[in-house]
């Protein structure tokens, strides 16, 4: 199939390097604003009724909105690994084979992390003279060999893990916060999060880090890549005192309002410095809203089915906005199927670079869609662990497997689809549909409620187009070595680099590696 075969190579790179690059007098700055567990329905521009995101809504009105943009996985770590490598998690190793179709990530006890064999975006951007900084959550491995500065970033302010805690530093250590290669404190000890009130000043700290970095790079006249990966909307949700109690949506809304305000200040800072027309900005999220934590600690996925942890639309369709004054026409909506992996290839194209040719790259160059309004044929694959659960081609989505979570987990109150039970779809056992995939038309049925009848001509015609795409994908898939199989409490954040200077080194327990348990 011509469309499917074209997907094996980066698309439209020749256009990007010839037409796009020659129109610019230098590589633009790159700014990726990656949210944590923020849902498609959390922005006013996507219909959130309280309309409390004026800056993001303005960003959309001044740029381009992508209503069909996806995470590469319904969970944080694999999605982030995909963004920075341009490759599906099953290729870059961010998955598990401990059980079938299980979500896995990088908690403190994980032994693995991003492999040295993977080529990350900041590492490649260095070839074009970029200075690279990550602010916020890394989540690609907390052990020193996996840290951002070992993979192309020049600066880091943030944490290797989620801000879970507080812990007693005996059974489990508190999570460290780093500046560059050394810890400067720990969450709940030196960087306070009040779980009772939700108050924390972290978003303000992350904002100031961003503003300062942008100012320094503008003064040095070096192109920069800033990866602003903040986590205020991940449970336990937090906001600074100024924003607490200001949202109609409660604490989660307070966090969203503070993020919206911060994004507004970052964009304004670019304009004040006179570099907004030389800075490509993209806003999105790592996975869908965590409905298990909603409504107090989780967001909204709008009309879409289920949320984080699932491969239904609510778990993987994300808010997405591109902003580049003077280049992206204002107020546009692109129906291009996009994925966080595309930010890898698109960023390289903007920098005048080609992606690595020695490996399969899944991300495509979105510049033809962004700058010329073109639509590029490509599928979206929905993976959960080691299994391809579903695929989208055009407006149609075919489920080859369905599963929300187990009956055991569900009976304990763990519900990834609250109020959205759909018989035969949101199943609590892993149901295989590889012989007759469940097919939905996402234009007519964005909530995946009405499977198209197997006997209909529509089903037959559409599946004739989808089957070769899936067959080619599966035939050419070469999985990477799984990095998320082994856990060991001895590798937790007991004694991170820099702990000696702070007197915060802790004694680890004896090593006892074992298979990680991933329940869903």
C-alpha positions in Angstrom: 0.0 0.0 0.0 1.6 3.3 -1.1 0.4 5.3 1.9 1.7 2.7 4.4 5.1 2.3 2.6 5.6 6.0 2.7 5.4 5.9 6.5 8.6 4.0 6.7 10.6 7.1 5.9 10.5 10.6 7.3 8.0 12.6 5.2 8.6 15.9 3.5 12.1 16.4 4.8 13.3 17.6 1.4 10.6 20.3 1.5 11.5 21.3 5.0 15.2 21.6 4.2 14.9 23.3 0.9 11.8 25.5 1.1 11.6 26.0 4.9 15.2 26.5 5.7 16.0 28.9 2.9 13.2 31.2 4.0 14.8 31.7 7.4 17.9 33.6 8.3 19.0 31.0 10.9 17.6 28.2 13.0 14.7 29.2 15.2 14.7 28.6 18.9 12.6 25.6 20.0 10.3 25.6 23.0 8.3 22.5 23.9 5.7 23.1 26.7 4.8 19.5 27.9 2.1 19.2 30.5 1.6 16.3 32.8 -1.7 14.4 32.8 -3.5 17.4 31.3 -6.6 16.4 29.3 -7.9 17.4 25.9 -10.9 19.0 27.6 -8.9 21.2 30.1 -8.6 24.2 27.8 -11.2 26.8 27.0 -10.5 26.6 23.3 -11.4 22.9 23.5 -14.7 23.7 25.2 -13.9 23.6 29.0 -17.0 25.5 30.3 -15.3 27.7 33.0 -13.1 29.3 30.3 -10.1 29.8 32.7 -7.3 29.4 30.2 -7.2 32.8 28.4 -3.5 32.7 27.6 -3.6 29.3 26.0 -6.8 30.2 24.2 -5.0 33.3 22.9 -2.0 31.2 21.9 -4.4 29.1 19.8 -6.0 32.1 18.2 -2.6 33.5 17.3 -1.3 30.1 16.1 -2.6 26.7 15.0 -4.8 24.3 16.9 -4.4 20.5 16.5 -7.6 18.7 17.6 -6.2 15.3 16.4 -2.9 15.2 18.3 -1.8 12.1 20.3 0.6 10.9 22.9 2.7 7.9 22.0 1.5 6.0 25.0 -1.2 6.5 27.7 1.4 6.8 30.4 4.1 9.4 31.2 7.5 7.8 30.9 7.0 6.0 27.6 5.4 9.0 26.1 8.3 11.3 27.1 10.8 8.8 25.8 8.9 8.8 22.5 8.9 12.6 22.2 12.7 12.9 22.7 13.6 9.9 20.4 10.9 10.2 17.7 10.3 6.5 18.2 7.5 4.4 19.6 8.2 3.1 23.2 8.3 -0.5 21.9 11.3 0.6 19.7 13.2 2.7 22.3 12.8 0.2 25.1 10.3 2.0 27.3 7.9 -0.9 27.8 7.7 -4.2 29.8 7.4 -7.8 28.8 6.7 -8.9 32.3 3.0 -9.4 31.4 0.9 -8.7 28.3 -0.2 -5.2 27.5 0.9 -3.6 30.8 1.6 0.0 31.3 5.1 0.6 32.8 7.0 3.7 33.8 10.0 4.8 35.9 9.3 4.7 39.6 12.2 5.0 42.0 12.8 1.3 42.1 13.2 0.9 38.4 16.6 -0.4 37.3 16.4 0.7 33.6 16.2 4.0 31.8 16.8 5.5 28.4 19.4 3.4 26.6 22.7 4.9 25.4 21.9 3.6 22.0 19.0 6.0 21.6 19.7 9.4 20.0 17.8 12.1 21.8 16.6 15.3 20.3 19.0 17.6 22.3 22.0 15.5 21.5 21.2 15.9 17.8 20.4 19.6 18.1 23.9 20.2 19.4 25.2 19.7 15.8 23.3 22.8 14.8 24.7 24.8 17.8 21.7 24.7 20.1 22.0 25.1 23.8 19.5 22.7 25.5 17.7 22.9 28.8 15.1 20.8 30.5 12.9 22.3 33.3 10.7 19.9 35.3 10.2 16.2 35.2 12.7 14.0 33.3 11.2 10.5 33.9 13.5 8.6 31.6 15.5 7.0 34.4 16.7 8.4 37.8 20.1 6.7 38.0 23.0 9.0 37.0 23.8 7.2 33.7 20.3 8.0 32.5 20.3 11.7 33.5 19.5 14.5 31.0 23.1 15.9 30.9 24.2 12.4 29.7 21.8 12.7 26.8 22.4 16.1 25.2 20.9 18.6 27.6 23.3 21.3 28.8 21.2 22.4 31.8 18.6 20.8 34.0 16.4 22.1 36.8 13.9 19.6 38.1 13.4 16.1 39.2 14.0 12.6 37.7 10.6 11.3 39.1 7.1 12.3 40.0 6.7 14.5 43.1 5.2 11.6 45.1 5.7 11.7 48.9 6.5 12.6 51.5 8.4 9.5 52.5 10.3 8.6 55.7 13.8 8.3 54.1 14.0 4.8 55.6 11.7 2.5 53.6 11.6 5.0 50.7 13.7 8.2 50.1 12.1 11.5 49.2 12.6 12.4 45.5 15.6 14.7 44.8 15.5 18.0 42.8 18.5 18.7 40.6 20.3 21.6 39.2 22.3 20.2 36.3 24.2 17.1 37.5 23.8 17.4 41.3 20.8 17.4 43.6 20.0 20.6 45.5 17.4 19.3 47.8 14.4 16.9 48.1 10.7 17.3 47.6 8.8 17.9 50.8 12.0 18.7 52.7 13.5 21.6 50.7 10.9 22.0 48.1 7.6 22.1 50.0 4.3 20.7 48.8 1.5 21.0 51.3 -0.8 18.0 50.6 -3.6 19.4 52.8 -3.9 22.7 51.0 -2.2 21.9 47.7 0.1 24.8 48.1 3.5 24.7 46.4 5.6 27.3 44.7 7.1 24.9 42.1 5.4 26.3 39.0 6.6 29.8 39.9 10.2 28.4 40.3 9.9 26.6 36.9 8.5 29.8 35.3 11.4 31.9 36.5 13.9 29.2 35.4 12.4 29.4 31.9 12.4 33.2 31.8 16.0 33.4 33.0 17.2 30.8 30.5 15.5 32.5 27.6 17.0 35.9 28.6 20.5 34.4 28.8 20.2 32.7 25.4 18.9 35.9 23.8 21.8 37.8 25.1 24.3 35.2 23.9 22.6 35.0 20.5 22.7 31.2 20.5 19.7 29.1 19.4 18.1 27.2 22.2 15.9 24.2 22.8 13.9 24.6 26.0 11.9 21.6 27.2 9.5 22.9 29.9 8.1 19.7 31.4 6.3 20.8 34.5 4.0 18.6 36.6 1.5 20.6 38.6 -1.5 18.8 37.0 -0.2 15.4 38.0 -1.6 14.1 41.4 -0.9 15.3 44.0 -1.9 18.5 42.2 -0.5 21.8 43.4 -0.6 25.6 42.9 1.0 28.6 44.5 -0.8 30.6 47.1 -1.8 33.4 44.7 -3.8 30.9 42.6 -5.3 28.7 45.3 -9.0 29.0 45.5 -9.3 31.0 42.3 -10.8 28.4 39.9 -14.4 27.2 39.6 -12.9 23.7 39.1 -11.2 23.4 42.5 -7.5 22.7 43.1 -6.9 21.0 39.7 -8.3 24.2 38.1 -6.1 26.3 40.3 -3.1 24.4 38.9 -4.3 24.8 35.3 -4.8 28.6 35.8 -1.3 29.0 37.1 0.1 27.0 34.2 -2.0 29.2 31.8 -0.7 32.3 33.4 2.9 31.0 33.2 2.6 30.2 29.5 1.3 33.7 28.9 4.3 35.2 30.7 6.7 33.0 28.7 5.2 34.1 25.4 5.1 37.7 26.4 8.8 37.5 27.4 9.6 36.2 23.9 7.8 39.1 22.4 9.4 41.7 24.8 12.9 40.3 23.9 12.0 40.6 20.2 12.6 36.9 19.5 9.0 35.6 19.2 9.3 35.5 15.4 12.4 33.4 15.8 11.0 30.9 18.3 8.8 27.9 17.5 6.6 27.0 20.5 4.5 23.9 20.8 2.1 23.1 23.7 0.8 19.6 24.5 0.5 16.9 27.2 2.2 13.6 27.9 -1.1 11.6 28.1 -4.7 12.0 28.8 -6.2 13.3 32.1 -6.1 10.8 35.0 -9.8 10.3 35.6 -9.0 8.0 38.5 -7.9 11.2 40.3 -10.8 13.4 39.1 -12.4 15.6 39.7 -10.3 17.0 42.6 -6.9 15.8 41.4 -7.6 15.1 37.7 -8.7 16.9 34.6 -11.1 16.4 31.7 -10.8 14.6 28.4 -13.9 16.2 27.0 -16.1 13.9 25.0 -13.5 11.2 24.7 -13.7 7.8 26.3 -11.8 7.0 29.5 -8.4 8.5 30.4 -4.8 7.9 31.3 -3.7 4.3 31.3 -6.0 3.3 28.5 -5.7 3.3 24.7 -9.2 4.8 24.3 -9.2 8.4 22.9 -9.3 9.9 26.4 -6.0 8.2 27.3 -4.0 9.4 24.3 -5.6 12.4 22.5 -4.0 15.6 23.7 -4.5 19.3 23.6 -2.0 20.7 21.1 -1.1 24.3 19.9 1.7 25.5 17.6 2.7 29.2 17.9 5.3 31.0 15.7 4.3 34.6 15.0 5.1 35.7 11.4 5.3 32.1 10.2 2.2 30.3 11.4 -1.0 31.9 10.1 -3.2 33.0 13.1 -6.4 31.3 14.0 -5.8 28.1 12.0 -7.0 24.6 12.8 -5.2 21.6 11.4 -6.9 18.3 11.1 -3.5 16.6 10.6 -3.1 13.5 12.7 -0.2 14.4 14.9 1.9 12.7 17.6 4.4 13.8 20.2 7.0 11.9 18.3 6.5 14.4 15.5 8.1 17.1 17.7 11.4 15.2 17.3 11.4 15.2 13.5 9.8 18.6 13.2 12.4 20.2 15.5 15.2 18.7 13.6 13.8 20.0 10.3 13.5 23.5 11.8 17.2 23.2 12.8 18.1 22.2 9.3 19.0 18.6 10.4 18.0 15.2 9.1 16.8 12.5 11.6 19.1 9.5 12.1 19.1 7.2 9.1 20.3 4.1 11.0 17.0 3.4 12.8 13.2 3.6 12.3 11.8 7.0 13.1 8.1 7.1 13.8 7.7 10.9 14.0 6.9 12.8 10.9 7.8 16.4 9.9 4.7 18.5 10.6 6.0 21.7 8.8 4.0 21.1 5.6 0.9 20.9 7.8 1.9 23.9 9.9 3.2 26.2 7.3 1.4 25.2 4.1 -1.9 23.7 5.5 -1.2 20.3 3.9 -2.5 17.0 5.3 0.0 14.1 5.4 -1.4 10.5 5.3 -0.2 8.6 8.3 -1.6 6.2 10.8 -1.6 6.5 14.6 -0.7 3.4 16.6 -2.0 3.0 20.1 0.3 0.8 22.2 0.0 -0.4 25.7 3.2 -2.1 26.8 4.2 -4.7 24.3 0.9 -4.8 22.5 -0.6 -2.7 19.6 -4.1 -2.2 21.0 -5.5 0.0 18.2 -4.8 2.0 15.1 -6.3 5.1 13.5 -6.3 5.7 9.8 -8.1 8.8 8.7 -11.3 9.2 10.7 -11.5 5.5 11.5 -10.1 3.7 14.6 -9.8 -0.1 14.8 -9.4 -1.8 18.2 -7.4 -5.0 18.0 -7.5 -5.4 21.8 -9.7 -3.7 24.4 -9.0 -3.4 28.2 -9.5 -0.8 30.8 -8.2 -2.6 33.8 -8.7 -5.9 35.7 -11.8 -6.8 37.6 -9.5 -7.1 40.7 -8.3 -3.5 40.3 -11.8 -2.3 39.4 -13.3 -3.9 42.5 -10.7 -2.0 44.6 -12.1 1.3 43.3 -9.5 1.8 40.5 -11.6 3.1 37.6 -10.0 4.5 34.5 -13.4 5.1 32.9 -15.7 6.5 35.6 -19.3 6.8 34.4 -18.3 5.6 31.0 -18.9 1.8 30.9 -19.6 0.7 27.4 -20.4 -3.0 27.1 -17.9 -4.9 25.0 -15.6 -1.9 24.8 -14.4 -0.8 28.2 -13.7 -4.4 29.2 -12.1 -5.5 32.5 -10.5 -8.6 30.9 -8.1 -8.3 27.9 -10.3 -9.0 24.9 -8.7 -9.9 21.6 -10.3 -8.5 18.4 -7.6 -9.3 15.9 -9.9 -11.4 13.7 -12.7 -8.8 13.7 -11.4 -5.5 15.1 -13.9 -3.1 16.7 -14.3 -0.2 14.3 -15.3 3.3 15.1 -15.8 6.5 13.1 -14.2 9.2 15.3 -15.9 12.0 13.4 -19.4 10.8 14.0 -18.6 9.0 17.2 -15.6 10.6 19.1 -16.7 8.9 22.3 -16.2 5.3 20.8 -19.7 4.3 21.8 -21.1 2.8 18.6 -19.0 0.1 16.9 -19.7 -0.1 13.1 -21.5 -3.3 12.3 -19.2 -6.1 11.1 -21.7 -7.0 8.3 -21.9 -3.5 6.9 -20.2 -2.5 3.6 -18.6 0.4 5.5 -16.8 -2.0 7.8 -15.6 -4.2 4.9 -14.4 -1.2 2.9 -12.5 0.5 5.7 -10.9 -2.7 7.1 -9.6 -3.4 3.6 -7.6 -0.2 3.9 -6.5 -0.6 7.5 -5.4 -4.3 7.4 -2.4 -3.7 5.1 -1.3 -0.8 7.2 -1.3 -2.9 10.4 0.3 -5.9 8.6 3.2 -3.8 7.3 3.7 -2.2 10.7 3.8 -5.6 12.5 6.0 -7.2 9.9 8.6 -4.5 10.1 8.5 -4.0 13.9 11.8 -4.6 15.6 11.3 -4.1 19.4 14.0 -2.6 21.5 15.3 -4.4 24.6 12.7 -3.7 27.4 14.0 -1.3 30.0 11.1 -1.5 32.4 11.2 -5.1 33.6 13.5 -5.1 36.6 13.0 -3.3 39.9 15.3 -3.1 42.9 14.8 -0.9 46.0 18.6 -0.5 46.3 18.6 1.8 43.2 16.2 4.3 44.7 17.2 7.9 45.3 19.2 7.1 48.4 22.4 8.9 47.6 22.0 11.0 44.4 25.0 13.0 43.1 25.6 16.0 45.2 24.0 14.5 48.4 27.3 14.7 50.2 27.5 18.5 50.0 24.0 18.7 51.5 24.4 16.0 54.1 21.4 14.2 52.5 23.0 10.9 51.6 21.0 7.9 52.8 22.0 4.3 53.2 20.6 2.0 50.6 19.3 -1.5 51.4 21.0 -4.6 50.0 20.4 -5.2 46.3 17.5 -7.5 45.5 16.5 -7.2 41.9 13.2 -8.8 40.8 10.6 -8.5 38.2 8.5 -5.3 38.4 4.8 -5.8 39.0 2.7 -3.8 36.6 -1.0 -4.4 37.4 -2.5 -2.6 34.5 
